[in-house]
Amino acid sequence: MESMERIENLKSALRERILVIDGAMGTAIQSFDLGPDDFGGAEYEGCNEHLVLTRPDVIEAIHRGHLDAGADIIETDTFGSTAIVLAEYDLAHEARRLNLVAAELARRVADDAATPDKPRFVAGSMGPTTKTISVTGGVTFEELADSYHTQAAGLIEGNCDVLLLETGQDTLNIKAGLEGIDRAFAELGREIPVAVQGTVEPMGTLLAGQDVESLYVSLAHRDLLWIGINCATGPAFMTDHIRTLASISRFPVSCVPNAGMPDEDGKYNETPEAMSETLGRFADSGWVNLVGGCCGTVNGHIHLLGETVEGKAPRQIVESSETRVSGIDALLVDDQLRPAVVGERTNVLGSRRFRRLINEGKFEEAAEIGRRQARNGAHILDVCLQDPDRDEAADVAEFLDLVTKKVKTPIMVDSTDAKVIELSLKRLQGKAIINSVNLEDGEERFQAVVPLARRYGAALVVGCIDDDKEQAQAITRVRKLEVALRSARLLTEKYGVPEEDLIFDPLVFPVGTGDVNYIGSGAETVEGVRLIKEALPRAKTILGISNVSFGLPAAGREVLNSVFLYHCVQAGLDMAIVNSEAMMRYAAIPEEERKLAEDLIWYTGEDPVAAFAAHFREKAPTASNEERRSLPLDERLALAIIEGTKEGLAEDLDEALQGRTPLEIINGPLM
């Protein structure tokens, strides 16, 4: 049977029934009690992947045992056959050959066992390696992608039906694996399906911090054959995670647990009956499309699993048009959340303090600004390091590595440089947001950035700007809608971006500068939001709110920003870029001040700019958390302990030490 025919049969089987994946390769190898000679010498002992060369009979016997037990899919003996892992045995140079030989061996055994009524399939096993970008370090995205490229090429050449990135502990590693697979496809000029399985630890997340929802959101842009979880725990611990995944996934879902948790001797004791009972319940609940066994499972587990799920209906695929993004945590942007707050203070173009910290090389303190934004209500962080006097790429790399350890929110990558955007996406586990693309130079920006969003997984902010020579930046509501519709049509039809991944920025202009071009522009933006939401209901909208008050007294800016935000949200605004530490509640604003702000937005009255400025000229702005420096020294020290922040702490301690001993400081404000 030809490769493409087998793959179509596999896809058809997934639609028709619950498929069974084989059991644990490592457990089966241990049962043979092999010695150094079996592995090819003492220096290779423990390298199970080398056995395809030195003891292919053992691996063949294991495959046959799984197939005889009823497995529909067997996995190649290549879990650790990346150059990164094989280098520990000085076998990195053999990576491609080991994967090729392992795939050919599994292919031959599967074909021997296949019948018209029960075809058998081969999954190329691609493990997580022994290093993670986000946790252990010591490896880069490019190094992992190169290693996975070599592995994938060998598995494809050996005629696997699907590539399975399994036991994923860090979504960045998985993304590097997907990148490596894409490179193998490009090299060989052919593609086969890809599946992903993450590993949820007993604490409820992957080792690098994401839960199963975040994992799915981070990978949902791919065309996966299935997604699931394997390893780490027995099936009972997987219940909530499989239920969650089943409720949101547009792909088939797999569940491949261990035979329980290991005991003090490292043995797995969950019986075939107990495992099958739990996985049978998952099947009855309509949660799974594939089941199988990981560590500790033997042929008895696989046989009973096959009997248990036989005749049960596979899970139905979920179709969704929801807008989801993710960092460590996932975020659903819907009407219940509106507006999602995008913290604006981690932006060198918008925050003098943030820019100063970056210029002084105080990246740790700069990252604390991001953490404070998140703690004060920001659902997303806008990160912009476009200082023309500095190396943006170097700053982005250093800042993202720090801030992603402090916040769990999704990141909005704010840059005009496609190379910086790509660098950023290689450092983010989750599904980021790219800010932004537009049609100012025709489709040039789309061509440079959209492929990155589709490749790494990101939503897109789309500015209402085009190449119109009269009014490139859309000011009127009609122009805003016109540009949004043109952009949406191109992005969805030509570039393949789902409408729910488009976030339109209708643009905000300052209403208090006296510029005749912007008189009434506030109202035009409010109505532009309304029109775009009506015309593109699955897309989202976003605004940089503080632009509206540029040039006005500080106290008045707070009021105008809040009033403007209120009316935009009433019109349907989904996301707002604001300082999450300085937001005023609309209901708390005095009626007189609300009226002044609304007159300015709609430009009503004799001279709304003058009236607004006169009222707020002598009024002091509300202090924000960012202005902690105004607090007395001891209060600042105490606050640092309470909030667990290092921001400004070194300078404050130096100041305190000028008049007190360390013990006096500890027993005083710190205690």
C-alpha positions in Angstrom: 0.0 0.0 0.0 1.4 3.4 -1.0 2.1 6.0 1.7 -0.7 8.5 0.7 -3.2 5.7 0.7 -2.2 4.6 4.1 -2.4 8.1 5.4 -5.9 8.6 4.0 -6.9 5.2 5.6 -5.6 6.5 8.9 -7.6 9.7 8.7 -10.7 7.7 7.8 -10.2 5.3 10.7 -9.9 8.3 13.1 -13.3 9.5 12.0 -14.9 6.1 12.3 -13.6 4.6 15.6 -11.4 5.0 18.6 -7.9 3.9 17.7 -5.4 2.2 20.0 -1.8 3.3 20.2 0.8 0.7 21.5 2.3 0.4 25.0 5.6 1.4 26.5 8.7 0.7 24.5 11.1 1.3 27.4 9.1 -1.1 29.7 9.2 -3.8 27.1 12.9 -3.4 26.5 13.6 -3.7 30.2 11.8 -7.1 30.3 14.5 -8.5 28.0 17.1 -8.0 30.6 19.7 -6.8 28.1 23.4 -6.3 28.8 26.1 -4.0 27.5 26.9 -6.3 24.5 23.2 -6.1 23.4 23.5 -2.3 23.1 26.8 -2.5 21.1 29.2 -2.0 24.1 29.3 -0.5 27.5 29.5 3.0 26.1 26.1 2.6 24.5 24.3 0.8 27.4 21.0 2.5 28.1 20.7 3.9 24.6 17.5 2.1 23.7 17.4 3.7 20.3 20.7 2.0 19.3 19.0 -1.4 19.6 17.5 -1.0 16.1 21.1 -1.6 14.8 22.4 -4.0 17.4 19.3 -6.0 18.4 16.7 -5.3 15.8 15.1 -8.7 16.7 14.2 -7.4 20.1 12.6 -4.2 18.8 10.7 -6.3 16.1 9.5 -8.7 18.8 8.2 -5.7 20.9 6.4 -4.3 17.8 4.8 -7.7 17.0 3.7 -8.1 20.6 1.9 -4.7 20.5 0.3 -5.5 17.2 -0.8 -9.0 18.4 -2.4 -7.2 21.4 -4.5 -5.2 19.1 -2.7 -1.9 18.6 -3.7 0.1 15.5 -0.7 2.3 15.7 2.9 1.3 16.7 5.6 3.9 17.6 9.1 3.7 16.3 12.0 3.1 18.8 13.2 6.7 18.3 12.0 8.5 21.4 15.5 9.8 22.1 16.9 9.7 18.5 17.6 13.4 18.2 21.2 14.4 17.8 20.9 16.4 21.1 20.2 13.2 23.1 22.4 10.9 21.0 25.3 13.2 21.6 25.4 11.9 25.2 26.5 8.5 23.7 28.7 10.1 21.0 26.1 9.0 18.4 24.8 12.4 17.2 26.2 11.7 13.7 24.0 8.6 13.5 20.8 10.4 14.2 19.3 10.3 10.7 20.3 6.6 10.1 18.9 5.5 13.4 15.5 7.1 12.7 15.5 5.7 9.1 16.3 2.1 10.2 13.8 2.3 13.1 11.0 3.5 10.8 11.8 0.9 8.2 11.7 -1.8 10.9 8.4 -0.7 12.3 6.9 -0.3 8.8 7.8 -3.8 7.8 6.3 -5.3 11.0 3.1 -3.2 10.7 2.6 -4.1 7.0 3.0 -7.8 7.9 0.3 -7.5 10.5 -2.1 -5.4 8.4 -5.3 -6.8 6.9 -8.0 -5.1 4.9 -10.3 -5.1 7.9 -7.6 -3.9 10.3 -4.9 -1.7 8.8 -1.9 -0.9 10.9 0.0 2.4 11.1 3.4 3.7 12.2 4.0 6.8 14.2 7.5 8.2 14.3 8.2 8.9 18.0 9.9 12.2 18.6 10.5 12.8 22.3 11.2 16.1 24.2 15.0 15.6 24.3 16.8 16.0 27.7 16.8 19.8 27.5 14.0 22.4 27.6 14.3 26.0 26.5 12.1 27.4 29.3 13.2 25.2 32.2 16.7 23.7 32.0 18.1 26.1 29.4 21.4 25.0 27.7 19.7 24.7 24.3 18.3 27.2 21.8 15.3 27.2 19.6 17.5 26.8 16.5 19.5 23.9 17.9 16.4 22.0 18.7 14.8 22.8 15.3 18.0 21.5 13.6 18.0 18.4 15.7 14.3 17.7 15.0 14.8 18.4 11.3 17.3 15.5 11.1 15.1 13.2 13.1 12.0 14.0 11.1 13.8 13.5 7.8 14.9 10.0 8.8 11.4 9.0 10.0 9.8 10.3 6.8 12.4 8.5 4.6 11.6 5.3 6.6 7.9 5.6 5.6 6.2 6.6 8.8 2.5 7.5 8.5 2.6 10.3 11.1 5.2 12.2 13.1 4.4 12.2 16.9 6.0 14.9 19.0 5.3 13.3 22.4 5.8 13.8 26.1 6.1 17.6 25.5 7.1 19.4 28.7 7.8 22.8 27.2 5.7 24.3 24.4 8.7 26.1 23.1 10.4 22.7 22.5 7.3 21.6 20.7 7.3 24.6 18.5 10.9 24.0 17.7 10.0 20.5 16.8 7.3 21.7 14.5 9.8 24.1 12.9 12.2 21.2 12.4 9.5 19.1 10.9 8.6 21.8 8.4 12.2 22.1 7.4 12.3 18.3 6.8 9.2 18.6 4.6 10.8 21.4 2.6 14.0 19.3 2.2 12.2 16.2 1.1 9.5 17.8 -0.9 6.8 15.8 0.8 4.6 16.0 3.9 3.0 13.6 6.3 0.6 14.3 9.2 1.9 15.5 12.5 0.5 14.9 16.0 1.4 16.4 19.4 1.1 15.0 22.9 2.0 17.1 26.0 2.8 15.8 29.5 0.8 17.2 32.3 2.5 16.8 35.7 0.7 16.0 38.9 0.7 19.7 39.8 -1.6 20.2 36.8 0.7 21.8 34.2 3.5 21.0 31.9 6.9 21.3 33.4 7.3 24.7 31.8 4.1 26.0 33.3 1.3 25.8 30.7 -1.9 23.9 31.4 -3.6 21.8 28.8 -5.8 24.7 27.5 -2.8 26.9 27.0 -1.0 24.1 25.3 -3.9 23.7 22.9 -4.2 27.4 22.2 -0.5 27.7 21.5 -0.7 25.0 18.8 -4.2 25.4 17.4 -2.9 27.2 14.3 -1.3 23.9 13.1 -3.1 21.3 11.1 -2.5 18.5 13.6 -3.7 14.9 13.1 -4.4 14.7 16.8 -3.4 16.4 20.1 -3.4 14.8 23.5 -1.6 14.0 26.7 0.7 11.2 27.6 3.0 10.0 30.5 3.5 11.6 34.0 0.5 10.1 35.6 -2.2 7.4 35.4 -5.5 8.0 33.7 -7.4 9.1 36.8 -5.2 12.2 37.2 -5.8 13.0 33.6 -9.6 13.3 33.9 -9.9 17.1 34.2 -7.3 17.7 31.6 -8.8 15.4 29.0 -12.3 16.8 29.7 -10.9 20.4 29.1 -9.1 19.4 25.9 -12.1 17.5 24.6 -14.2 20.6 25.0 -12.1 22.9 22.9 -10.0 21.0 20.4 -10.7 21.1 16.7 -8.4 18.1 16.4 -8.9 14.5 17.5 -7.8 13.9 21.2 -5.6 11.2 22.5 -5.1 9.9 26.1 -2.0 7.8 26.7 -1.4 7.4 30.4 1.2 5.5 32.5 0.2 2.4 34.4 -0.4 4.6 37.4 2.2 6.5 39.4 5.5 4.7 40.1 6.0 3.3 43.6 9.2 3.7 45.7 10.9 1.1 43.6 10.0 2.8 40.4 7.4 0.2 39.4 4.0 0.9 37.8 1.2 -1.1 39.4 -2.1 0.0 37.7 -3.7 -3.1 36.3 -5.0 -3.4 32.8 -8.5 -3.7 34.3 -8.2 -0.4 36.3 -6.7 1.5 33.3 -9.3 0.2 30.9 -12.1 1.1 33.2 -11.0 4.8 33.4 -10.3 5.1 29.7 -13.5 3.4 28.9 -15.3 6.1 31.0 -13.5 8.7 29.0 -14.7 7.0 25.8 -18.3 6.8 27.1 -18.1 10.6 27.9 -17.1 11.3 24.3 -13.7 12.7 25.2 -11.3 10.6 23.2 -10.4 9.5 19.7 -7.2 7.6 20.5 -6.1 5.7 23.6 -2.9 3.9 24.5 -0.3 3.2 27.1 2.9 4.9 28.3 5.4 4.0 31.0 4.6 0.7 32.7 2.0 -0.5 30.3 2.4 -4.0 28.7 0.6 -6.0 26.1 -2.1 -6.9 28.6 -3.0 -3.2 29.0 -3.2 -2.7 25.2 -5.3 -5.8 24.6 -7.9 -4.9 27.2 -7.9 -1.3 26.0 -8.8 -2.5 22.5 -11.6 -4.6 23.8 -12.9 -1.8 26.0 -13.2 0.9 23.3 -14.3 -1.4 20.5 -17.6 -0.3 19.2 -17.6 3.0 21.2 -18.1 6.2 19.2 -15.1 8.5 18.8 -15.2 12.0 20.1 -16.8 14.5 17.8 -14.6 17.4 16.7 -15.3 20.9 18.1 -15.7 23.8 15.7 -15.1 27.1 17.3 -14.8 30.8 16.2 -13.6 32.0 19.6 -10.6 34.3 19.9 -8.0 32.7 22.3 -4.5 33.8 23.0 -2.1 32.5 25.6 1.1 33.1 27.6 1.6 30.6 30.4 -2.2 31.0 31.0 -4.8 31.0 28.2 -7.1 34.0 27.7 -10.5 33.8 26.0 -11.4 37.2 24.6 -15.2 37.3 24.6 -18.1 39.5 25.6 -17.8 38.5 29.3 -14.3 39.9 29.4 -14.7 43.1 27.4 -12.5 45.0 27.5 -9.4 42.9 27.7 -6.8 45.2 29.2 -3.5 45.4 27.4 -0.9 46.9 29.7 0.9 49.7 27.9 3.8 50.6 30.3 6.3 48.0 29.0 6.8 50.2 25.9 9.8 52.5 25.4 7.8 54.8 23.2 5.1 55.3 25.8 6.7 55.1 29.2 9.7 57.4 30.0 10.4 55.3 33.1 10.5 52.0 31.2 12.7 53.6 28.6 15.1 54.9 31.2 15.4 51.5 32.9 16.2 49.8 29.6 18.7 52.5 28.7 20.4 51.9 32.1 20.5 48.1 31.5 18.1 47.5 34.5 16.1 44.8 32.7 15.1 43.1 36.0 13.4 46.3 37.2 11.9 46.9 33.8 10.3 43.5 33.9 8.9 44.4 37.3 6.8 47.1 35.5 5.3 44.3 33.5 4.5 42.3 36.5 2.9 45.3 38.2 0.7 45.9 35.2 -0.4 42.3 35.3 -1.1 42.4 39.0 -3.2 45.5 38.5 -5.5 44.0 36.0 -3.7 43.8 32.6 -4.8 40.6 30.8 -2.1 41.1 28.1 1.3 42.9 28.1 2.3 45.1 25.1 6.1 44.9 24.8 7.8 47.5 22.6 11.6 48.1 22.7 11.9 50.1 19.5 14.4 52.6 20.7 16.2 53.9 17.6 19.4 54.5 19.7 19.6 50.8 20.9 19.8 47.3 19.5 16.1 46.3 19.5 16.7 42.6 18.9 19.2 42.3 21.8 16.8 44.2 24.1 13.8 42.1 23.2 15.7 38.9 23.7 16.9 39.9 27.2 13.6 41.5 28.3 11.3 38.6 27.2 13.5 36.0 28.9 13.0 37.9 32.1 9.4 39.1 31.9 8.0 35.7 30.9 9.3 34.3 34.2 7.4 37.0 36.1 4.0 37.1 34.3 1.7 34.4 32.9 -0.2 36.8 30.6 -0.1 36.6 26.8 2.4 39.0 25.2 1.7 41.5 22.5 4.8 41.8 20.3 4.9 45.5 19.3 7.5 46.0 16.6 7.8 47.1 12.9 10.8 44.8 12.3 9.8 41.4 11.1 13.1 39.9 12.3 12.4 41.2 15.8 8.9 39.7 15.6 10.3 36.3 14.7 12.9 36.4 17.4 10.2 37.2 19.9 7.9 34.4 18.8 10.8 32.0 19.2 10.9 33.0 22.9 7.2 32.8 23.7 5.5 29.5 24.7 2.1 30.8 24.0 0.0 32.3 21.2 1.1 35.9 21.1 -0.4 38.9 19.4 1.6 40.8 16.8 1.2 44.6 16.8 0.7 45.3 14.0 0.2 45.0 10.2 -1.5 47.4 7.8 -1.8 48.3 4.1 0.2 51.5 4.2 2.7 50.1 1.7 0.3 47.8 0.0 0.6 44.2 1.0 4.3 44.5 1.8 3.7 44.3 5.6 1.3 41.4 5.2 3.8 39.5 3.2 6.6 40.0 5.8 4.6 39.3 9.0 1.6 37.1 8.3 3.7 34.0 7.5 5.3 34.4 10.9 2.0 34.5 12.6 0.9 31.3 10.8 4.2 29.6 11.4 4.6 30.2 15.1 1.0 30.9 16.1 -0.1 34.5 16.7 -3.1 36.7 16.4 -2.7 40.0 14.4 -3.5 43.6 15.2 -4.6 45.2 11.9 -4.4 49.0 11.7 -6.9 50.8 9.7 -4.3 52.3 7.5 -3.9 51.8 3.7 -2.1 53.2 0.7 -4.7 55.9 0.0 -2.8 59.0 -0.9 -5.5 61.4 0.5 -6.1 59.8 3.8 -3.9 56.8 4.6 -4.8 56.8 8.3 -8.6 56.3 8.4 -10.2 59.1 10.4 -13.9 58.9 9.5 -16.0 55.9 10.5 -16.7 55.1 6.8 -12.9 55.0 6.0 -12.2 52.9 9.0 -14.8 50.3 7.9 -13.6 50.4 4.3 -10.0 49.7 5.3 -11.0 47.0 7.8 -13.1 45.1 5.2 -10.4 45.3 2.6 -7.8 44.0 5.0 -10.0 41.3 6.3 -10.8 40.1 2.8 -7.1 39.8 1.9 -6.0 38.3 5.2 -8.7 35.6 5.3 -9.0 34.7 1.6 -5.4 35.2 0.4 -3.3 34.6 3.5 -5.5 32.1 5.3 -5.8 33.9 8.6 -9.0 32.9 10.6 -11.2 35.9 11.1 -11.1 35.3 14.9 -7.3 35.9 14.8 -7.8 39.4 13.4 -7.9 42.3 15.9 -8.7 45.6 14.1 -7.4 48.9 15.4 -9.7 51.7 14.1 -7.1 54.2 15.3 -7.4 56.9 18.0 -6.4 60.6 17.3 -6.0 63.4 19.9 -9.1 65.4 20.3 -7.8 68.2 22.4 -4.9 69.6 20.2 -7.0 72.0 18.2 -6.0 70.2 14.9 -8.9 70.7 12.6 -8.3 67.3 11.0 -9.1 65.6 14.3 -12.2 67.6 15.4 -14.9 65.0 16.1 -12.4 62.1 15.5 -13.2 60.7 18.9 -16.9 60.1 18.0 -15.7 58.7 14.6 -13.6 56.1 16.4 -16.5 55.1 18.6 -18.8 54.6 15.6 -16.0 53.0 13.6 -15.7 50.3 16.3 -19.5 49.8 16.1 -19.4 49.4 12.3 -16.4 47.0 12.2 -18.0 44.8 14.9 -21.3 44.6 12.9 -19.5 43.8 9.7 -16.9 41.4 11.1 -18.5 39.7 14.1 -15.8 37.1 14.6 -13.0 39.6 14.5 -12.0 41.7 17.5 -11.2 45.4 18.0 -8.5 47.2 19.9 -7.6 50.8 20.6 -4.7 52.7 22.2 -6.9 54.7 24.5 -4.5 57.3 25.8 -3.8 58.7 22.3 -7.2 60.5 22.6 -6.0 62.8 25.4 -2.6 63.7 24.1 -1.6 67.3 24.9 -4.2 67.8 27.7 -3.6 68.4 31.4 -2.6 65.1 33.2 -5.7 65.0 35.5 -7.9 65.6 32.5 -6.2 62.9 30.5 -7.2 60.3 33.2 -10.9 61.4 33.0 -11.0 61.7 29.2 -9.3 58.3 28.7 -11.9 56.6 31.0 -14.9 58.3 29.5 -13.7 57.5 26.0 -13.0 53.9 26.9 -16.5 53.6 28.4 -18.2 54.7 25.1 -15.9 52.5 23.0 -16.8 49.5 25.1 -20.5 50.3 24.8 -19.9 50.3 21.0 -18.4 46.9 21.1 -14.6 47.4 21.8 -12.9 44.2 22.8 -9.5 45.2 23.9 -7.9 48.4 25.2 -4.3 49.4 25.5 -4.1 51.3 28.7 -2.1 51.8 31.8 -3.7 49.3 34.1 -2.5 51.1 37.2 -4.2 54.4 36.3 -7.7 53.5 35.2 -10.6 55.4 36.6 -14.0 53.9 36.9 -16.5 55.7 34.7 -19.2 55.6 37.4 -16.7 57.3 39.9 -16.1 60.3 37.6 -18.2 63.4 38.6 -21.0 64.2 36.2 -19.6 67.6 35.4 -16.3 66.1 34.3 -18.0 63.3 32.3 -19.9 66.0 30.4 -16.7 67.9 29.7 -15.1 64.8 28.3 -18.1 63.8 26.2 -18.4 67.3 24.8 -14.8 67.0 23.7 -15.3 63.5 22.2 -18.3 64.6 20.2 -17.1 68.1 19.8 -20.2 69.9 21.0 -20.5 73.2 22.7 -18.9 76.5 22.0 -15.2 75.6 22.6 -15.0 72.1 24.2 -11.1 72.1 24.2 -10.9 75.4 26.1 -13.6 74.4 28.6 -11.9 71.0 29.3 -8.4 72.5 29.7 -9.6 75.3 31.9 -11.3 72.9 34.3 -8.4 70.5 34.7 -5.4 73.0 34.4 -4.9 73.3 38.2 -6.2 69.9 39.2 -3.6 67.3 40.3 -3.7 63.9 38.7 -4.4 60.7 40.7 -1.2 59.0 41.9 -0.6 55.5 40.4 1.2 52.5 41.8 4.0 53.3 39.4 4.7 56.5 41.4 5.8 54.5 44.5 9.0 56.6 44.5 6.9 59.4 46.1 6.4 57.3 49.2 8.7 57.6 52.3 11.7 55.4 52.2 10.6 52.9 54.9 7.2 52.5 53.2 8.9 51.8 49.9 11.0 49.1 51.6 8.0 47.5 53.3 6.1 47.6 50.0 8.9 45.7 48.2 8.7 42.9 50.7 4.9 42.7 50.6 4.7 42.7 46.8 7.8 40.5 46.4 9.4 43.1 43.9 13.0 44.1 43.3 12.0 47.3 41.5 14.0 50.2 43.0 15.0 48.0 46.0 18.8 48.2 45.5 18.7 52.0 45.4 16.4 52.2 48.4 18.6 49.8 50.5 21.7 51.9 49.6 19.9 55.0 50.8 18.8 53.3 54.0 22.3 52.0 54.7 23.6 55.5 54.8 22.1 56.1 58.3 21.4 52.6 59.6 23.0 49.2 60.0 21.7 46.2 58.1 20.3 44.7 61.3 18.4 47.9 62.0 16.9 47.9 58.6 15.8 44.2 58.9 14.3 44.8 62.4 12.7 48.0 61.2 10.8 48.4 58.0 11.5 44.9 56.6 10.1 43.2 59.7 
